[in-house]
Amino acid sequence: RSVEADVLVVTFGGSVCDADVMDVVRSYFDLVVAERPKKVLADVRAREGKASSGRIYFLVRNLPQPVPKAVKTAFLDRAERAEEARFLESPAHTAGVELKAFVDRDAALAWLRET
């Protein structure tokens, strides 16, 4: 993890499969609780593979509680996983998480820095 101006940048590596997605979610929430950022860039472009849409939906709907409020998260993924990344937005919003998916880092940072 690093901080770029006012954005906490968290990079996740390794492989993606249904079994380890919850570990990534827990790692994200642990960092958010510990660091208390207002803006997070969650960069998962280095991860290999992908989780199923059903698993993603289940995890987002059952996020660790309480969900940290007032944290704006840009979820940055590779173009070939853009559809799955965008799938996160609706259930995240329903769960109270302000999250938007991106495949372009500059666009993600620009969105985070909007007022």
mmCIF file of the C-alpha atoms, coordinates in Angstrom:
data_MODEL
# 
_entry.id   MODEL 
# 
loop_
_atom_site.group_PDB 
_atom_site.id 
_atom_site.type_symbol 
_atom_site.label_atom_id 
_atom_site.label_alt_id 
_atom_site.label_comp_id 
_atom_site.label_asym_id 
_atom_site.label_entity_id 
_atom_site.label_seq_id 
_atom_site.pdbx_PDB_ins_code 
_atom_site.Cartn_x 
_atom_site.Cartn_y 
_atom_site.Cartn_z 
_atom_site.occupancy 
_atom_site.B_iso_or_equiv 
_atom_site.pdbx_formal_charge 
_atom_site.auth_seq_id 
_atom_site.auth_comp_id 
_atom_site.auth_asym_id 
_atom_site.auth_atom_id 
_atom_site.pdbx_PDB_model_num 
ATOM 1   C CA . ARG A 1 1   ? 0.000   0.000   0.000   1.00 0.00 ? 1   ARG A CA 1 
ATOM 2   C CA . SER A 1 2   ? 0.995   3.570   -0.565  1.00 0.00 ? 2   SER A CA 1 
ATOM 3   C CA . VAL A 1 3   ? -0.508  7.028   -0.359  1.00 0.00 ? 3   VAL A CA 1 
ATOM 4   C CA . GLU A 1 4   ? -0.681  9.314   -3.384  1.00 0.00 ? 4   GLU A CA 1 
ATOM 5   C CA . ALA A 1 5   ? -1.706  12.768  -2.209  1.00 0.00 ? 5   ALA A CA 1 
ATOM 6   C CA . ASP A 1 6   ? -5.088  12.103  -0.603  1.00 0.00 ? 6   ASP A CA 1 
ATOM 7   C CA . VAL A 1 7   ? -5.652  8.568   -1.964  1.00 0.00 ? 7   VAL A CA 1 
ATOM 8   C CA . LEU A 1 8   ? -4.733  5.298   -0.262  1.00 0.00 ? 8   LEU A CA 1 
ATOM 9   C CA . VAL A 1 9   ? -3.544  2.954   -3.026  1.00 0.00 ? 9   VAL A CA 1 
ATOM 10  C CA . VAL A 1 10  ? -3.849  -0.747  -2.265  1.00 0.00 ? 10  VAL A CA 1 
ATOM 11  C CA . THR A 1 11  ? -2.513  -3.315  -4.736  1.00 0.00 ? 11  THR A CA 1 
ATOM 12  C CA . PHE A 1 12  ? -3.660  -6.919  -4.595  1.00 0.00 ? 12  PHE A CA 1 
ATOM 13  C CA . GLY A 1 13  ? -1.681  -9.687  -6.321  1.00 0.00 ? 13  GLY A CA 1 
ATOM 14  C CA . GLY A 1 14  ? -1.846  -13.448 -6.587  1.00 0.00 ? 14  GLY A CA 1 
ATOM 15  C CA . SER A 1 15  ? -4.562  -15.558 -8.108  1.00 0.00 ? 15  SER A CA 1 
ATOM 16  C CA . VAL A 1 16  ? -8.304  -15.013 -8.091  1.00 0.00 ? 16  VAL A CA 1 
ATOM 17  C CA . CYS A 1 17  ? -10.645 -17.845 -7.379  1.00 0.00 ? 17  CYS A CA 1 
ATOM 18  C CA . ASP A 1 18  ? -13.911 -18.133 -5.519  1.00 0.00 ? 18  ASP A CA 1 
ATOM 19  C CA . ALA A 1 19  ? -12.131 -19.548 -2.477  1.00 0.00 ? 19  ALA A CA 1 
ATOM 20  C CA . ASP A 1 20  ? -9.798  -16.594 -1.878  1.00 0.00 ? 20  ASP A CA 1 
ATOM 21  C CA . VAL A 1 21  ? -12.019 -13.638 -2.787  1.00 0.00 ? 21  VAL A CA 1 
ATOM 22  C CA . MET A 1 22  ? -13.144 -13.265 0.818   1.00 0.00 ? 22  MET A CA 1 
ATOM 23  C CA . ASP A 1 23  ? -9.494  -12.956 1.904   1.00 0.00 ? 23  ASP A CA 1 
ATOM 24  C CA . VAL A 1 24  ? -9.110  -9.960  -0.416  1.00 0.00 ? 24  VAL A CA 1 
ATOM 25  C CA . VAL A 1 25  ? -12.319 -8.415  0.929   1.00 0.00 ? 25  VAL A CA 1 
ATOM 26  C CA . ARG A 1 26  ? -11.120 -8.881  4.520   1.00 0.00 ? 26  ARG A CA 1 
ATOM 27  C CA . SER A 1 27  ? -7.719  -7.385  3.680   1.00 0.00 ? 27  SER A CA 1 
ATOM 28  C CA . TYR A 1 28  ? -9.421  -4.358  2.147   1.00 0.00 ? 28  TYR A CA 1 
ATOM 29  C CA . PHE A 1 29  ? -11.691 -3.850  5.167   1.00 0.00 ? 29  PHE A CA 1 
ATOM 30  C CA . ASP A 1 30  ? -8.812  -4.326  7.616   1.00 0.00 ? 30  ASP A CA 1 
ATOM 31  C CA . LEU A 1 31  ? -6.842  -1.589  5.832   1.00 0.00 ? 31  LEU A CA 1 
ATOM 32  C CA . VAL A 1 32  ? -9.830  0.752   5.667   1.00 0.00 ? 32  VAL A CA 1 
ATOM 33  C CA . VAL A 1 33  ? -10.539 0.310   9.372   1.00 0.00 ? 33  VAL A CA 1 
ATOM 34  C CA . ALA A 1 34  ? -6.870  0.753   10.336  1.00 0.00 ? 34  ALA A CA 1 
ATOM 35  C CA . GLU A 1 35  ? -6.001  3.635   7.998   1.00 0.00 ? 35  GLU A CA 1 
ATOM 36  C CA . ARG A 1 36  ? -9.376  5.462   7.944   1.00 0.00 ? 36  ARG A CA 1 
ATOM 37  C CA . PRO A 1 37  ? -8.934  6.876   4.442   1.00 0.00 ? 37  PRO A CA 1 
ATOM 38  C CA . LYS A 1 38  ? -11.589 8.886   2.648   1.00 0.00 ? 38  LYS A CA 1 
ATOM 39  C CA . LYS A 1 39  ? -10.489 7.680   -0.802  1.00 0.00 ? 39  LYS A CA 1 
ATOM 40  C CA . VAL A 1 40  ? -9.114  4.267   -1.829  1.00 0.00 ? 40  VAL A CA 1 
ATOM 41  C CA . LEU A 1 41  ? -7.786  2.971   -5.119  1.00 0.00 ? 41  LEU A CA 1 
ATOM 42  C CA . ALA A 1 42  ? -8.059  -0.829  -4.956  1.00 0.00 ? 42  ALA A CA 1 
ATOM 43  C CA . ASP A 1 43  ? -5.838  -2.083  -7.777  1.00 0.00 ? 43  ASP A CA 1 
ATOM 44  C CA . VAL A 1 44  ? -6.430  -5.746  -8.649  1.00 0.00 ? 44  VAL A CA 1 
ATOM 45  C CA . ARG A 1 45  ? -4.890  -5.700  -12.139 1.00 0.00 ? 45  ARG A CA 1 
ATOM 46  C CA . ALA A 1 46  ? -2.006  -7.945  -11.037 1.00 0.00 ? 46  ALA A CA 1 
ATOM 47  C CA . ARG A 1 47  ? -4.331  -10.761 -9.937  1.00 0.00 ? 47  ARG A CA 1 
ATOM 48  C CA . GLU A 1 48  ? -4.700  -13.755 -12.238 1.00 0.00 ? 48  GLU A CA 1 
ATOM 49  C CA . GLY A 1 49  ? -8.004  -15.454 -13.006 1.00 0.00 ? 49  GLY A CA 1 
ATOM 50  C CA . LYS A 1 50  ? -11.443 -14.272 -11.963 1.00 0.00 ? 50  LYS A CA 1 
ATOM 51  C CA . ALA A 1 51  ? -14.176 -15.018 -9.481  1.00 0.00 ? 51  ALA A CA 1 
ATOM 52  C CA . SER A 1 52  ? -17.671 -15.965 -10.566 1.00 0.00 ? 52  SER A CA 1 
ATOM 53  C CA . SER A 1 53  ? -20.341 -13.261 -10.643 1.00 0.00 ? 53  SER A CA 1 
ATOM 54  C CA . GLY A 1 54  ? -22.413 -15.284 -8.180  1.00 0.00 ? 54  GLY A CA 1 
ATOM 55  C CA . ARG A 1 55  ? -19.563 -15.404 -5.681  1.00 0.00 ? 55  ARG A CA 1 
ATOM 56  C CA . ILE A 1 56  ? -18.894 -11.681 -6.063  1.00 0.00 ? 56  ILE A CA 1 
ATOM 57  C CA . TYR A 1 57  ? -22.566 -10.875 -5.511  1.00 0.00 ? 57  TYR A CA 1 
ATOM 58  C CA . PHE A 1 58  ? -22.751 -13.110 -2.427  1.00 0.00 ? 58  PHE A CA 1 
ATOM 59  C CA . LEU A 1 59  ? -19.624 -11.563 -0.915  1.00 0.00 ? 59  LEU A CA 1 
ATOM 60  C CA . VAL A 1 60  ? -20.674 -7.978  -1.517  1.00 0.00 ? 60  VAL A CA 1 
ATOM 61  C CA . ARG A 1 61  ? -24.138 -8.641  -0.084  1.00 0.00 ? 61  ARG A CA 1 
ATOM 62  C CA . ASN A 1 62  ? -22.534 -10.185 3.012   1.00 0.00 ? 62  ASN A CA 1 
ATOM 63  C CA . LEU A 1 63  ? -19.751 -7.710  3.690   1.00 0.00 ? 63  LEU A CA 1 
ATOM 64  C CA . PRO A 1 64  ? -18.167 -7.542  7.124   1.00 0.00 ? 64  PRO A CA 1 
ATOM 65  C CA . GLN A 1 65  ? -20.210 -5.236  9.317   1.00 0.00 ? 65  GLN A CA 1 
ATOM 66  C CA . PRO A 1 66  ? -20.264 -2.431  10.009  1.00 0.00 ? 66  PRO A CA 1 
ATOM 67  C CA . VAL A 1 67  ? -19.408 -1.225  6.507   1.00 0.00 ? 67  VAL A CA 1 
ATOM 68  C CA . PRO A 1 68  ? -17.027 1.755   6.806   1.00 0.00 ? 68  PRO A CA 1 
ATOM 69  C CA . LYS A 1 69  ? -18.965 4.856   5.758   1.00 0.00 ? 69  LYS A CA 1 
ATOM 70  C CA . ALA A 1 70  ? -17.669 7.850   3.827   1.00 0.00 ? 70  ALA A CA 1 
ATOM 71  C CA . VAL A 1 71  ? -14.998 5.842   1.998   1.00 0.00 ? 71  VAL A CA 1 
ATOM 72  C CA . LYS A 1 72  ? -14.961 6.343   -1.761  1.00 0.00 ? 72  LYS A CA 1 
ATOM 73  C CA . THR A 1 73  ? -13.410 3.328   -3.509  1.00 0.00 ? 73  THR A CA 1 
ATOM 74  C CA . ALA A 1 74  ? -12.219 3.051   -7.103  1.00 0.00 ? 74  ALA A CA 1 
ATOM 75  C CA . PHE A 1 75  ? -11.873 -0.603  -8.100  1.00 0.00 ? 75  PHE A CA 1 
ATOM 76  C CA . LEU A 1 76  ? -9.197  -0.867  -10.806 1.00 0.00 ? 76  LEU A CA 1 
ATOM 77  C CA . ASP A 1 77  ? -9.080  -4.016  -12.920 1.00 0.00 ? 77  ASP A CA 1 
ATOM 78  C CA . ARG A 1 78  ? -7.886  -5.159  -16.345 1.00 0.00 ? 78  ARG A CA 1 
ATOM 79  C CA . ALA A 1 79  ? -9.953  -4.479  -19.467 1.00 0.00 ? 79  ALA A CA 1 
ATOM 80  C CA . GLU A 1 80  ? -10.681 -8.179  -20.017 1.00 0.00 ? 80  GLU A CA 1 
ATOM 81  C CA . ARG A 1 81  ? -12.368 -8.289  -16.598 1.00 0.00 ? 81  ARG A CA 1 
ATOM 82  C CA . ALA A 1 82  ? -14.206 -4.969  -16.963 1.00 0.00 ? 82  ALA A CA 1 
ATOM 83  C CA . GLU A 1 83  ? -17.664 -6.556  -17.055 1.00 0.00 ? 83  GLU A CA 1 
ATOM 84  C CA . GLU A 1 84  ? -17.067 -8.462  -13.820 1.00 0.00 ? 84  GLU A CA 1 
ATOM 85  C CA . ALA A 1 85  ? -15.583 -5.355  -12.210 1.00 0.00 ? 85  ALA A CA 1 
ATOM 86  C CA . ARG A 1 86  ? -18.607 -3.237  -13.153 1.00 0.00 ? 86  ARG A CA 1 
ATOM 87  C CA . PHE A 1 87  ? -20.860 -5.976  -11.766 1.00 0.00 ? 87  PHE A CA 1 
ATOM 88  C CA . LEU A 1 88  ? -19.554 -5.023  -8.307  1.00 0.00 ? 88  LEU A CA 1 
ATOM 89  C CA . GLU A 1 89  ? -21.035 -1.530  -8.439  1.00 0.00 ? 89  GLU A CA 1 
ATOM 90  C CA . SER A 1 90  ? -24.727 -2.324  -7.932  1.00 0.00 ? 90  SER A CA 1 
ATOM 91  C CA . PRO A 1 91  ? -24.488 -4.779  -5.025  1.00 0.00 ? 91  PRO A CA 1 
ATOM 92  C CA . ALA A 1 92  ? -21.797 -2.587  -3.418  1.00 0.00 ? 92  ALA A CA 1 
ATOM 93  C CA . HIS A 1 93  ? -24.110 0.422   -3.598  1.00 0.00 ? 93  HIS A CA 1 
ATOM 94  C CA . THR A 1 94  ? -26.957 -1.630  -2.118  1.00 0.00 ? 94  THR A CA 1 
ATOM 95  C CA . ALA A 1 95  ? -24.617 -2.651  0.720   1.00 0.00 ? 95  ALA A CA 1 
ATOM 96  C CA . GLY A 1 96  ? -23.742 0.987   1.439   1.00 0.00 ? 96  GLY A CA 1 
ATOM 97  C CA . VAL A 1 97  ? -20.313 1.030   -0.228  1.00 0.00 ? 97  VAL A CA 1 
ATOM 98  C CA . GLU A 1 98  ? -19.427 3.876   -2.604  1.00 0.00 ? 98  GLU A CA 1 
ATOM 99  C CA . LEU A 1 99  ? -17.546 1.957   -5.275  1.00 0.00 ? 99  LEU A CA 1 
ATOM 100 C CA . LYS A 1 100 ? -16.981 2.437   -8.975  1.00 0.00 ? 100 LYS A CA 1 
ATOM 101 C CA . ALA A 1 101 ? -15.073 0.134   -11.319 1.00 0.00 ? 101 ALA A CA 1 
ATOM 102 C CA . PHE A 1 102 ? -12.392 1.323   -13.726 1.00 0.00 ? 102 PHE A CA 1 
ATOM 103 C CA . VAL A 1 103 ? -9.889  -0.076  -16.199 1.00 0.00 ? 103 VAL A CA 1 
ATOM 104 C CA . ASP A 1 104 ? -7.953  3.201   -16.494 1.00 0.00 ? 104 ASP A CA 1 
ATOM 105 C CA . ARG A 1 105 ? -5.887  4.346   -13.517 1.00 0.00 ? 105 ARG A CA 1 
ATOM 106 C CA . ASP A 1 106 ? -6.008  8.045   -14.378 1.00 0.00 ? 106 ASP A CA 1 
ATOM 107 C CA . ALA A 1 107 ? -9.810  7.948   -14.721 1.00 0.00 ? 107 ALA A CA 1 
ATOM 108 C CA . ALA A 1 108 ? -10.061 6.160   -11.363 1.00 0.00 ? 108 ALA A CA 1 
ATOM 109 C CA . LEU A 1 109 ? -7.915  8.783   -9.631  1.00 0.00 ? 109 LEU A CA 1 
ATOM 110 C CA . ALA A 1 110 ? -9.856  11.614  -11.274 1.00 0.00 ? 110 ALA A CA 1 
ATOM 111 C CA . TRP A 1 111 ? -13.152 10.163  -10.017 1.00 0.00 ? 111 TRP A CA 1 
ATOM 112 C CA . LEU A 1 112 ? -11.747 9.773   -6.505  1.00 0.00 ? 112 LEU A CA 1 
ATOM 113 C CA . ARG A 1 113 ? -10.655 13.403  -6.452  1.00 0.00 ? 113 ARG A CA 1 
ATOM 114 C CA . GLU A 1 114 ? -14.007 14.780  -7.616  1.00 0.00 ? 114 GLU A CA 1 
ATOM 115 C CA . THR A 1 115 ? -15.877 16.600  -4.879  1.00 0.00 ? 115 THR A CA 1 
# 
